[in-house]
Amino acid sequence: MAEKNSNSEEILDSLGEGLFTVDKNFRINFFNRAAEEITGYKREEVISKFCKNVFKADLCASKCPIALVLESGNSIFDYESCIVNKQGERIVLKLNSAVLKNGAGEPVGGVVSFRNISDSKIIKDSIKGSSIFHGVIGHSKLMKEIFTLIEEISDSNAAILIQGESGTGKEMIANAIQKTSLRRDKPFIKVNCSVFPENLLASELFGHVKGAFTDAVKDRPGRFEIADEGTIFLDEVAEMPLQTQIQLLRVLQEGTFERVGESISRKTDVRVIAATNLNINEALTKGKLREDLYYRLNVIPIHVPPLRERKEDIPFLVQYFLQKYSVIYKKEINEISDEAVDKLIRYHWPGNVRELENVIEFAFVRTVNSTVITENKLPVQIKDLSSSSSVKVNHSLRRESAAQLLVLLEKHHWNKSKVADELGIGRTTLWRKMKSLGIEDK
């Protein structure tokens, strides 16, 4: 019997859908591997717990699917609900629910299978090819060098300092680092050091004890305590007050800290990823960033290039944002005209990828009764760009794009469907691109 149960569990663990079972008291007694991946909870964390306390679903209070099937005896299919995962993020699920019966046909609980249909999941699943790396879009040489570096340091626990202008995607790079690291299954805590006042940032990072300051009504652990054995991402680290920088330096050097208002040293094992958009040399010269802290953080430096230095990524980013907003706005716009792409490539992008996303959303909303975004739907500062500007850069990009496209065509033996899939574009767009680059079909 034990062997039979073991085989059944192995089969359920191999399913792509999340699945869990509960007894008649709604306590979880089985939780498969896909359920762990979707919710972020490990099996041992949820067994014997009430399912409503784990999932915190919209349906739990009023229309619990398990309660409905136990009451009616009828199974439920493709029921939509939101849950809150372990990281506190809301996830949209489609679920099925049925009564679980024993050998005598008597109801002993319920079984629920579910899949993630959140926008981000749909978008990521729809992006194909080699231009996406753990959520980061990049086809250029500069970005591929970063991807290679991230893979090379995956076994390391060394501190990392990510530098780059605002809007370049430093947090997404941090996400990719964590996903490929040895600590990927451990806590991943993020803190923006620029949003907290000086007196609160230390409490946020290191915790406090009751009575440490006016609003400290009880003991509270800090982010470093919560992130123990995991990773912490410190965004805008150069905005951190100097006194807090000294405390952070101690964590990096000794792995110890003290809660605010307490003299007891506590230990923590945390991998630190920091980021800043400030000019480091200027911050050091002006005394905004301690030199000793900088060298402790900058063990592995990563510079994220501005969008104007990796313009060959623009078509891939545009395609990603088109798919994203097709899901969000529930309308199908899957192409952008060559003239519009040409304008986007020649623009200087002071706001980087964040600005590009805003531009695509603007054009997407303005595009009605068409599946193609045209040049006249772009914001005025882009569509009125002089056609004579940056001609040399544009020609260089076109030559590089032609060479890259020829490599892909040869790779897939000139199968346009496969090339279009790898680029994440439609066949019509591929034909237009080949024509604009002067590539004749074999």
N, C-alpha and C positions, 0 to 999 in steps of 0.2 A: 504493500500500500504506500509506504514511504517513497519507494522508487517511482511509483505511478505519479504521486504528487510532484516529485522532483522533475519528472519529464514534462508534466503539465506546466510547471512554472517556467521551464526552459523555453517551451513553445510560446507562452505569453510574453516572455522577455524578448523574444525575437520580433514581436509585432512592431510596426512603425507607429501605430497609434498608442497614446497613453491609455492605460487601463488600471482600474483599482476596484476592489470589492469591499463591501462593508457587511457587518452582521446586522441583526434586526435592531440593534441599538445605535446604528450609524457609526460604529467604530471601524476604522480601516483595518482590514486583516490581510490585504495583498496590494502591492503597488509595483507595477512593472518598470522596466528600465526606461521606456519612452516617457512614462509619467514623471520619472525623475528628471529627465532632460527638459521637459516642457515646463515643469513647475519650479525646478531648482532645488527641490527637497530630496534628500536621500531616503531610501526605504526605511531605514532604522529610525529616522526622525518622525515618521508619520504613523507607523504601525501602532495600533491601539488608541489612536487619537480620533476624536470626532471629526468627520470629514469637513464640517462647516468651519471648524477652527483652523483647518489647513488651507482650504481653498478660498474662503471669504468671498464666495460667489454671490453675484446679484440675486440668484435664484434661491439661495439658502434660506432666507427669511420667509418667503411666501410660496414659491413654486419649486420646492426641492424635487428634482427629477426622480430621485430614488423613492421618496415618499409617495410621489404620484404613481409610480409603477407598482409599489407595494399595495397601495390602496385600490388601484384599478385592475391590476393583473395584466395590463397592456404595456408593451414595450414602447419606448420613445425613441424616435429617430431624428437626427439632424436638428437637435435643440440648441439654440444659440445662447451663450451666456458669457459674462466676463468673470475672470477670477483674478486674484492678486498673487503673483508668484513670490518666491522667497526674497527677491530683491526689492519687493514693494511695487513692481510694475504691473499694470493692468494688462491682461492678455484676453483676447477674444477667442472663444472655443466653440466648436461644433461638437455636440456630444450625443451619444446613444446610451440609453439606460434600459435595463431589464431586471426582472426578478431572478434571484439566485435560489435554486431549489436543491434539496438533498435527494438522496437515492429514492426516498419514498414519495417524492413530488411535493414535499412541503416547503413553503418559502422560508429561507433561513437568512435572507439578506438581499443585497442588490449588487449589480455589476454596472460600472460605467466605463465606456470607452470614449476617448476624446482626441481631437486634433486641433492644432493651433492655426487659426485663420486670421491672426492679427495682421494689420497692414504691413508691418515690417517683415513678417515671415513670408507673406505672399510676394513682396517686392524682391527680397533676397533670393527666393526660390526661382523667380522669373528671370534673374540676371544669369546669363550663361557666359562661358568662355573664361579666358585667363586674365580679364581686366579687373576682377574683384578679388581682394585678399582679406578674408575675415572681416568683411563689411566695408573695406576701404577700396574705393575705385581708383585705379591707376594703371595706365598702359604705357606711360612714358618711361624713359630710361632712368630718370631721377627717382621715380616712385618705385620702380622694380628693384633699384639698389636698396631702398629702404626695406622692401619686403624681404629681400635676401638677408639683410642684416638682422631683421626680426627673427627669421628662422635660425640664423647662426647663434643667436643669444638665447634661444629657447630653453637651454639647460642651465642658464645662469640666474643667480639671484641678485646680481649687482644692481646698484641704483642707476636710474636712467634719467637724463634731462632732455626733454623734447623742446626744441626752439622753433619758432615760426611766427609769422604775422597772424593777426586775428583773422579767423575764418578759414585757415588752411586745413583744419581737421586734426588738430593735435590730440584731442580727446579720442577720436576714432583710431589714431595710431596707438594710443595707450590701450584701447580696447583690444586691438589686434595683438599687442605684446602680451597682455594678460591671457588671452585665449590660447596662445601657443606656449605659454610658460608651464613650468612644473607645478605652479599654484593655481592652474585654471579651474580646479574644482573647489578651491577655497574662497573665502570672502573677498570681494572686490569692492572697496569703499572709495568714494570720490568726494573731494572737498574743494570748493572754490575759495581760495584763501583771500580773495579780494572783497568778498561780500560780507564778512564778519567784522564787527568792531574789534579793536585790539584785545579788550578784556574778555570778549566772548570766544575769539578764535582759539585761545589756549584751552578754554573749557571744552570747546568742540573737539579739538584734537586729542587732548589728554584726559578729559573728564574733570569732575570736581566732587568735593564732599559737601555734605549738608552744612550750610552756614558759611561757605567760602565767600559768598557775596549775597547781596540782597535777595535775588530770586532763586538762590540755591536752596530749595526746600527739601531736597533729598539727594542722596549720593547718585551720581550718574557717570557711567563709563564713557570714555571718549572714543573717537574713531580708531585710534591706534589699538585700543584694547579690543574693540569689536573686530578689527581686521587681523587679529593674531593668527599667524600661520598663512595669511593671505597676502593681498596686495593693496596698497593705498595709492590713489592718484591725487596729487596736490597740484591743482591748476592755479595759474597765476602765482607761483611760489615766490617770485621776486616782490610781490606786493605784501608779503608777510612782515609783520612788525619785527624789529631787530631782536627784541627779547624772546619772541616766539621762535625766531631762527636759531637762537642759542639752544632752546629746548629741543628743537628738531635735530640739531647737530649732535646732541647727546644721544638721541634715539639711534641715529645713524652710526655713531661710534661705538656705543656700549649696549644698545638694545634695551635701554631703561628709560623710564620717565616717572614723573610724579603727577598725581592729580592736583588740580588747583585747590589750595587750602590744606594739603596733606604733605607730610614729610616722609612718607613711606615710598621707597623705590619699587616700581613694578617692572616686570620684564615683558617684552613683546618681541615676536619674530615676524617682522613685516618687510616685504619687498616694496621699496619706494620708487614710484614713477612720478617725476615732477615735470611741469611745463610752464613756459613763460612766453609772452609775445614782446617783452621788452628787449632792448639792445643790452646784452649782457655786459659788454665793456663799459657802457655808459652807467649801468646800474652799479657796477663795482666801483667806478670812479666817484660816483656821487654818494657812495656809502649806503645805497638802498639794499644791496645784497652783500652779505658777508662773504669774504673771499674763501674762508675755510669751509663754509657751507657749500659754496659753488663747487669746489673741488671734490667734496664728498658726494654731491649729487651727480656730477658730470663724469662719472665712471664710464658710462656708455652714452655719448652724445648723439642725438638724432636731430637733424635739421629738416623740417618739412618745407619744401620750396613753395613760393607763392605761385598762384595759378598762371601768372604771366610768364613764368619760366617753364611751365609744362603744359603748353597750350594743346599739345597733341592728346591730352586727356579730356579736353572739352567735349568732343563728340560722345565719348563713353559716359561722362557725367551727365550730359544732356539726356541720353537715352535712359539712364537710371532714374532721373527726376521725372521724365515723361511717364515711366511705368509707375512710379510712386504716386503721382498726382492723378493718374488714371484710376488707381485704386481709391484714393481719398475722395475725389470728386465724382467717381462712378460715371465717367464718360471716357470714351476711347479716342485718345489722341496719341498716336504712336509714331508720328514722324515729324520732322522739322525740315523746312526747305533748305537747299544748298546755300541760297542767298542769306538766310537767317544764320546758318552755321558760320558762314564767312564773316558776318558782322560780329558774331560772338568771339571768333578767333582773333579778330583785329582789335577788340576792346582791351583796355589795360587792366581791368579787374582789381581795383584797390581793395575791394571787400572779399576777394578770393572766392573759394567754393561756396561760402555762405551767400555771397552776393549773386553768384550764378544760379543757385537754387531759387532765390527770390525772383530773379528775372524769369526763369522758366515757369514758376508758379503764376507770375503776372501775365505772361503770354498765354499760358494754358487757360486761365480764367477768361481771357479775352477772346479765345478761339471758340466760335460757335458754328454749328452746322458744318464742321470740317474735321478731318482726322489728321490734318497737317498744320503745324504752326508756321506761319509765313512771316517774312521780315517786318511787315507793317504792324504786327502785334507786339513787337519788342518795345521796351521802354525807349523814350525819346533820345536819351543820351547814347544809346547803342545804335538805333536804326538811323540816326542822323550822322553817324560817323563817316568822315570823308573816305571815299573809296580809294584815295591815293595814299592813305596813311599805312605805314608798316608793310608796304608791298614786298620788300625784300624778305621780311620775316615770314610773310604769308607764303611766298614762293618756296622758301626753304621748308616750311611745314608741309606744303603740298607734295614736294619731292619725297620727303620722309614718309608721308602717308602712303604715297604710291608704292614705295619700296616695301613698306610693311604689308600693304594689301596684296602685293604680288607674292610675298612669302606665304601668306595665309592661303591664297588661291592654289599655289603649288602644293602646299601641305595637304589640302583636301582634294587634290587632283581636279581642280576647277569645278568642284561641286558647290554651286552658289548657295544652296540651302544650308549646307554645313558651315560655310564661311559666315553667312548671315547669322546663324545661331551662335557661333563663337563670338561675333562682334556684338550680339544682342540687338540687332536691327532687323528690319524687314527686308525681303528680297528686292522690293521696289527701291528702297533706299540704297541697297548695295548696287543695283544696276545704275542708279543715278551717280553714285560715288565713282564707280568704274568709268563712266562716261566723262565725268568732270575731270578725272585724273588722266584721261587719255588711254585707259587700259581697254584693249579690245578683247572680246571673248574668244577663247580658243575654239 
